[in-house]
Amino acid sequence: MAATGYKDYYEILGLTKSASADEIKKAYRRLARKYHPDMNPGDQKAEARFKEVNEAYEVLSDLENRQKYDQFGQYWNQVGGPTGWPGGAAGTPGTPVDLGGLDFDFSQFSSFDEFISTLLGRAAAANPGSGQSYGYRASRGRTGSWGTSSRVGDQYSDFPGGFGSQNPGRDLEATITLTLSEAFHGTKRQLKGGAVSIPAGVKSGSKIRIRGQGQPDPMTQQMGDLYLKIEIQPHSFFRFDGENLTCEVPITPDELVLGGSIAVPTPDGPVTMNIPAGIRSGQSLRLKGKGWPQPKGGGRTDQLVKLMVVPPKNLTPIEQECYEKLKANRSFDPRQNLSGIKL
């Protein structure tokens, strides 16, 4: 049977069958950079070449898949088990396999291509003049055989009289990096299939599903889905504390003692926050509803403001004088309870 649709993965990567794993990895990295869509915007030929390079590397970088590919060519992903014969461990050479009334001993075949050719020849002999076309299709998911259902690796084989349903192609996952502002407000990203809307309030680790933008199944050409995994760049001021936002705001010693009102940045802009007198350094105050957007219109979380006392570095003469007077007249001893501590 002619090996239609065959792709020489070694040729795609510019290698020979004797290439080492390290040579395969180096060739892939070089070609992936060369043909990456970001380096060739709008170039459909480069995009197609990039897909071929990824497909080739996916097969050749896996030792078991590479062995199957070297032995069975285009049918490598339609065989299962370490021996390379259909049926995995149960399909070892010398074991007859039930194919809807047709028994085969795989020990007589040197390759899967020879098995297929023999199988189709016997089927045609059993159905002379029927005019039926005998083909072989596979898609990622499950397997079937001639008129019966059986597991063969992770592929679904559809011989005449078998199952007509097929599973989708392969899903892909990619990482997309956003600024905190983009994640807070929502944004759009341009992909090969068009613009993708990123909803407001996504967080690092969130995933967005884009249907039909994955890899095609090599046999059915049905497309899988693309999952965008979100990563958010660190921000200079805001941080996450669970579902809430948190930040640190410096205050002066007199604000700590006397209290007062200060301006605090929020995602929406500055707001006025009251500091109670006598608050401790490192204590946090809560701004309700000023945190991160909740999904599906669930409002906003809170913003936690941690107050940190920062002593002045360059005192004016009057400030120096005031601190000296405060020191001389201070009645409070914060360490009075430490005098009796010892081991």
C-alpha positions as CSV (number, residue, x, y, z in Angstrom):
1,M,0.0,0.0,0.0
2,A,1.4,3.4,-0.9
3,A,2.5,5.5,2.0
4,T,0.4,8.6,1.1
5,G,0.8,11.7,3.3
6,Y,4.2,10.5,4.6
7,K,6.4,13.1,6.2
8,D,10.2,12.6,6.5
9,Y,10.7,14.1,10.0
10,Y,14.5,13.7,9.7
11,E,14.5,15.7,6.5
12,I,12.2,18.4,8.0
13,L,14.9,18.9,10.7
14,G,17.7,18.6,8.3
15,L,19.1,15.4,9.9
16,T,19.7,11.8,9.1
17,K,18.4,8.7,10.9
18,S,21.6,8.4,12.8
19,A,21.2,11.8,14.5
20,S,21.6,11.8,18.2
21,A,19.0,13.1,20.7
22,D,21.2,16.2,21.3
23,E,21.5,16.9,17.5
24,I,17.7,16.6,17.2
25,K,17.2,19.1,20.1
26,K,19.7,21.6,18.6
27,A,18.2,21.4,15.1
28,Y,14.7,21.9,16.6
29,R,15.7,25.0,18.6
30,R,17.4,26.5,15.6
31,L,14.5,26.0,13.2
32,A,11.8,26.9,15.8
33,R,13.5,30.3,16.3
34,K,13.9,30.7,12.5
35,Y,10.2,30.0,11.6
36,H,8.5,31.2,14.8
37,P,5.4,33.3,14.0
38,D,6.6,36.1,16.1
39,M,9.7,36.3,13.9
40,N,7.7,36.0,10.7
41,P,4.4,37.9,11.3
42,G,1.9,37.3,8.5
43,D,4.1,34.7,6.7
44,Q,1.9,31.7,6.2
45,K,4.7,29.6,4.7
46,A,6.9,30.2,7.8
47,E,3.9,29.3,10.0
48,A,3.4,26.0,8.2
49,R,7.1,25.3,8.4
50,F,7.0,26.0,12.1
51,K,4.2,23.5,12.6
52,E,6.1,20.8,10.7
53,V,9.2,21.4,12.8
54,N,7.2,21.1,16.0
55,E,5.5,17.9,14.7
56,A,8.8,16.4,13.7
57,Y,10.4,17.2,17.1
58,E,7.4,15.9,19.0
59,V,7.9,12.4,17.4
60,L,11.7,12.2,17.2
61,S,12.4,13.6,20.7
62,D,10.5,10.7,22.2
63,L,12.6,7.5,22.1
64,E,9.6,5.1,21.9
65,N,7.8,7.1,19.2
66,R,11.1,7.5,17.3
67,Q,11.6,3.7,17.2
68,K,8.0,3.2,16.0
69,Y,8.5,5.9,13.3
70,D,11.8,4.4,12.1
71,Q,10.1,1.0,11.8
72,F,6.6,1.8,10.6
73,G,6.9,5.2,8.9
74,Q,3.6,7.0,8.5
75,Y,1.8,4.4,10.5
76,W,4.0,4.9,13.6
77,N,1.1,6.4,15.7
78,Q,-1.3,3.6,14.8
79,V,0.7,0.9,16.7
80,G,1.0,0.4,20.4
81,G,3.2,-1.2,23.0
82,P,7.0,-1.5,23.2
83,T,7.2,-4.1,20.4
84,G,5.6,-1.9,17.8
85,W,2.8,-4.3,17.0
86,P,-0.8,-3.5,17.2
87,G,-2.3,-4.3,20.5
88,G,0.7,-3.6,22.7
89,A,1.8,-6.4,25.0
90,A,-1.1,-8.6,23.8
91,G,-0.1,-8.1,20.2
92,T,3.4,-9.5,20.3
93,P,4.7,-11.6,17.4
94,G,3.3,-15.1,17.4
95,T,0.0,-14.1,19.0
96,P,-3.1,-14.2,16.7
97,V,-5.2,-11.0,16.8
98,D,-9.0,-11.2,16.2
99,L,-10.0,-8.8,13.4
100,G,-13.7,-9.6,13.0
101,G,-13.2,-13.2,12.0
102,L,-9.7,-12.8,10.3
103,D,-6.8,-14.1,12.4
104,F,-3.3,-12.9,11.9
105,D,0.0,-14.0,13.3
106,F,2.1,-10.9,13.4
107,S,5.4,-12.9,13.4
108,Q,5.0,-13.3,9.6
109,F,5.2,-9.6,8.9
110,S,8.3,-7.4,8.8
111,S,6.4,-4.1,9.2
112,F,3.0,-2.6,9.9
113,D,2.8,-1.5,6.2
114,E,3.1,-5.1,5.1
115,F,0.4,-6.1,7.6
116,I,-2.0,-3.5,6.3
117,S,-1.4,-4.5,2.7
118,T,-2.0,-8.2,3.5
119,L,-5.1,-7.4,5.5
120,L,-6.7,-5.4,2.7
121,G,-5.8,-8.0,0.2
122,R,-7.5,-10.7,2.3
123,A,-10.5,-8.5,2.8
124,A,-10.9,-7.9,-0.9
125,A,-10.6,-11.6,-1.6
126,A,-13.4,-12.2,1.0
127,N,-15.6,-9.6,-0.7
128,P,-15.0,-10.0,-4.5
129,G,-16.8,-7.5,-6.7
130,S,-18.2,-5.6,-3.8
131,G,-16.6,-2.3,-5.1
132,Q,-16.0,-1.3,-1.5
133,S,-13.0,1.0,-0.8
134,Y,-10.9,-0.2,2.1
135,G,-9.0,2.5,3.9
136,Y,-7.4,3.1,7.3
137,R,-8.1,6.2,9.4
138,A,-7.0,7.1,12.9
139,S,-7.5,9.9,15.3
140,R,-6.3,10.5,18.8
141,G,-8.4,8.8,21.4
142,R,-9.4,5.2,21.1
143,T,-9.1,2.3,18.7
144,G,-11.3,-0.1,16.8
145,S,-10.7,-3.1,14.5
146,W,-12.6,-4.7,11.7
147,G,-16.1,-4.8,13.0
148,T,-15.0,-5.0,16.6
149,S,-13.7,-2.6,19.3
150,S,-10.2,-3.1,20.7
151,R,-7.5,-0.9,22.2
152,V,-4.4,-0.2,20.2
153,G,-2.2,2.4,21.8
154,D,-4.1,5.7,21.9
155,Q,-5.4,5.7,18.3
156,Y,-8.9,4.9,16.9
157,S,-8.7,2.7,13.7
158,D,-11.7,2.8,11.4
159,F,-11.7,-0.2,9.1
160,P,-14.7,-0.9,6.9
161,G,-17.5,-2.2,9.1
162,G,-15.9,-0.6,12.2
163,F,-16.7,2.7,14.0
164,G,-17.3,5.9,12.1
165,S,-16.9,8.4,15.0
166,Q,-13.6,10.2,15.4
167,N,-12.1,12.2,18.2
168,P,-10.7,15.7,17.9
169,G,-7.0,16.5,17.3
170,R,-4.3,17.3,19.8
171,D,-4.6,20.1,22.3
172,L,-1.8,22.6,22.8
173,E,-0.8,24.8,25.7
174,A,1.0,28.1,25.5
175,T,2.0,30.6,28.0
176,I,1.0,34.3,27.6
177,T,2.5,37.0,29.8
178,L,0.5,40.0,30.9
179,T,1.2,43.1,32.9
180,L,-0.8,43.5,36.0
181,S,-2.7,46.4,34.4
182,E,-3.6,44.1,31.4
183,A,-4.8,41.4,33.7
184,F,-6.8,43.8,35.8
185,H,-8.6,45.7,33.0
186,G,-8.7,42.8,30.4
187,T,-6.9,43.0,27.1
188,K,-6.7,41.5,23.6
189,R,-3.9,39.4,22.0
190,Q,-3.5,38.8,18.3
191,L,-3.1,35.2,17.4
192,K,-3.0,33.5,14.0
193,G,-6.8,32.9,14.1
194,G,-7.6,36.5,15.1
195,A,-7.8,38.6,18.2
196,V,-8.4,36.8,21.5
197,S,-10.1,38.7,24.4
198,I,-8.5,38.2,27.8
199,P,-11.2,38.9,30.4
200,A,-10.6,41.3,33.3
201,G,-9.5,39.6,36.6
202,V,-7.4,36.7,35.3
203,K,-4.6,35.5,37.5
204,S,-1.4,33.6,37.1
205,G,-2.2,30.0,36.4
206,S,-5.6,30.8,34.8
207,K,-6.2,29.1,31.5
208,I,-8.2,30.3,28.5
209,R,-9.5,27.8,26.0
210,I,-9.5,28.7,22.3
211,R,-11.3,26.1,20.2
212,G,-9.8,24.8,17.0
213,Q,-6.4,26.4,17.4
214,G,-4.5,23.3,18.5
215,Q,-2.7,20.7,16.3
216,P,-4.5,18.8,13.6
217,D,-4.9,15.1,14.0
218,P,-2.4,13.6,11.4
219,M,-5.0,11.3,10.0
220,T,-8.3,13.1,10.3
221,Q,-7.0,16.7,10.2
222,Q,-9.5,17.6,12.9
223,M,-8.1,20.5,15.0
224,G,-7.6,20.3,18.8
225,D,-7.9,23.3,21.1
226,L,-5.3,25.8,22.3
227,Y,-5.1,26.6,26.1
228,L,-3.5,29.9,27.0
229,K,-1.9,29.7,30.4
230,I,-1.7,33.2,32.1
231,E,1.4,34.5,33.7
232,I,1.4,38.0,35.3
233,Q,4.5,40.1,35.5
234,P,5.5,41.3,39.0
235,H,4.4,44.8,39.8
236,S,6.5,47.4,41.6
237,F,3.8,48.2,44.2
238,F,0.9,45.8,44.2
239,R,1.1,42.1,45.2
240,F,-1.4,39.3,45.6
241,D,-2.4,38.0,49.0
242,G,-4.7,35.1,48.2
243,E,-7.6,36.7,46.4
244,N,-6.8,40.2,47.7
245,L,-4.3,42.8,46.6
246,T,-1.7,44.0,49.1
247,C,0.8,46.8,49.2
248,E,3.2,48.5,51.6
249,V,2.8,52.2,52.3
250,P,5.5,54.2,54.3
251,I,4.4,56.5,57.1
252,T,6.4,58.8,59.4
253,P,6.9,58.4,63.2
254,D,4.5,61.3,64.0
255,E,1.8,59.8,61.7
256,L,2.3,56.5,63.6
257,V,1.8,58.2,67.0
258,L,-0.7,60.9,66.2
259,G,-2.6,59.3,63.3
260,G,-3.8,61.2,60.3
261,S,-5.0,61.0,56.7
262,I,-2.8,59.8,53.9
263,A,-3.2,59.2,50.1
264,V,-3.0,55.5,49.1
265,P,-2.7,54.2,45.5
266,T,-5.3,51.7,44.4
267,P,-5.9,50.1,40.9
268,D,-8.4,52.9,40.3
269,G,-6.2,55.8,41.5
270,P,-5.4,57.3,44.9
271,V,-7.9,57.3,47.7
272,T,-7.7,58.9,51.2
273,M,-7.2,56.5,54.1
274,N,-7.4,57.4,57.8
275,I,-4.7,56.2,60.1
276,P,-5.7,55.7,63.7
277,A,-3.4,57.1,66.4
278,G,-1.1,54.6,68.0
279,I,-1.1,52.1,65.2
280,R,1.8,49.6,65.1
281,S,4.4,49.5,62.3
282,G,3.6,46.6,60.1
283,Q,-0.1,46.6,60.8
284,S,-2.4,46.4,57.8
285,L,-5.6,48.3,57.1
286,R,-8.3,47.2,54.7
287,L,-9.7,49.1,51.8
288,K,-12.9,47.2,50.9
289,G,-13.8,46.6,47.3
290,K,-10.5,48.1,46.0
291,G,-8.8,44.8,45.2
292,W,-8.9,42.3,42.3
293,P,-11.9,41.8,40.0
294,Q,-13.9,38.7,40.7
295,P,-15.1,36.4,37.8
296,K,-18.6,36.7,36.3
297,G,-19.3,40.1,37.7
298,G,-18.7,39.1,41.3
299,G,-17.3,42.6,42.3
300,R,-13.9,43.3,43.7
301,T,-11.9,41.8,46.5
302,D,-10.2,44.0,49.1
303,Q,-6.9,45.9,49.2
304,L,-4.7,45.4,52.2
305,V,-2.4,48.3,53.1
306,K,0.6,47.4,55.3
307,L,1.9,50.5,57.1
308,M,5.7,50.7,57.6
309,V,7.3,53.4,59.6
310,V,10.2,55.1,57.8
311,P,12.4,57.4,59.9
312,P,13.7,60.5,58.1
313,K,17.3,60.4,57.0
314,N,18.2,64.1,56.6
315,L,16.7,66.1,59.5
316,T,16.4,69.9,59.4
317,P,17.7,71.8,62.4
318,I,14.2,72.2,63.8
319,E,13.4,68.5,63.3
320,Q,16.6,67.6,65.0
321,E,15.7,69.9,67.9
322,C,12.2,68.5,68.2
323,Y,13.4,64.9,68.3
324,E,16.0,65.8,70.9
325,K,13.3,67.3,73.1
326,L,11.1,64.3,72.5
327,K,13.9,62.0,73.6
328,A,14.6,64.0,76.7
329,N,11.0,64.2,77.8
330,R,9.8,60.8,76.7
331,S,7.9,58.9,79.5
332,F,7.1,55.7,77.4
333,D,9.6,52.8,77.6
334,P,8.8,50.2,74.9
335,R,11.3,47.8,76.4
336,Q,10.2,47.9,80.1
337,N,9.0,44.3,79.9
338,L,12.3,42.9,78.7
339,S,14.4,43.5,81.8
340,G,13.7,40.2,83.4
341,I,14.2,38.0,80.4
342,K,17.2,35.6,80.5
343,L,18.0,31.9,80.0
